[in-house]
């Protein structure tokens, strides 16, 4: 389970960086691409939190 947490954490960091890039490119927090990436990050953060609480 610990390895899953580490992999998920790496994915969270990658998604967070991509969110910054997408927001910089499109400029608006309400742009569909920014919202889509934000939702991906939210999903990964929730998954990471679930992994932590189950461990």
C-alpha positions in Angstrom: 0.0 0.0 0.0 2.9 2.4 0.7 4.1 2.1 -2.8 0.6 3.0 -4.1 0.7 6.1 -1.9 4.1 7.2 -3.3 2.9 6.7 -6.9 -0.3 8.6 -6.2 1.7 11.4 -4.6 3.9 11.7 -7.7 0.7 11.8 -9.8 -0.7 14.5 -7.6 2.4 16.6 -8.0 2.4 16.1 -11.8 -1.3 17.0 -12.0 -0.7 20.1 -9.9 2.1 21.3 -12.2 0.0 20.7 -15.2 -2.9 22.7 -13.6 -0.5 25.7 -13.3 0.5 25.3 -16.9 -3.0 25.1 -18.2 -4.2 28.0 -16.1 -1.2 30.1 -17.4 -2.0 29.1 -21.0 -5.7 29.8 -20.9 -5.7 32.6 -18.2 -9.1 32.0 -16.8 -10.0 29.7 -13.9 -13.4 29.1 -15.5 -11.9 27.9 -18.8 -13.1 24.3 -19.5 -9.5 23.0 -19.8 -8.6 24.5 -16.4 -11.7 23.0 -14.8 -10.9 19.6 -16.3 -7.4 19.6 -15.0 -8.6 20.8 -11.6 -11.0 18.0 -11.4 -8.3 15.5 -12.2 -6.2 16.9 -9.4 -9.1 16.7 -7.0 -9.6 13.1 -7.9 -6.0 12.3 -7.3 -6.0 14.2 -4.0 -9.0 12.3 -2.8 -7.5 9.0 -3.9 -4.3 9.9 -2.0 -6.2 10.8 1.1 -8.1 7.5 1.0 -4.9 5.6 0.7 -3.5 7.4 3.7 -6.5 6.8 5.8 -6.7 3.1 4.9 -3.0 2.5 5.8 
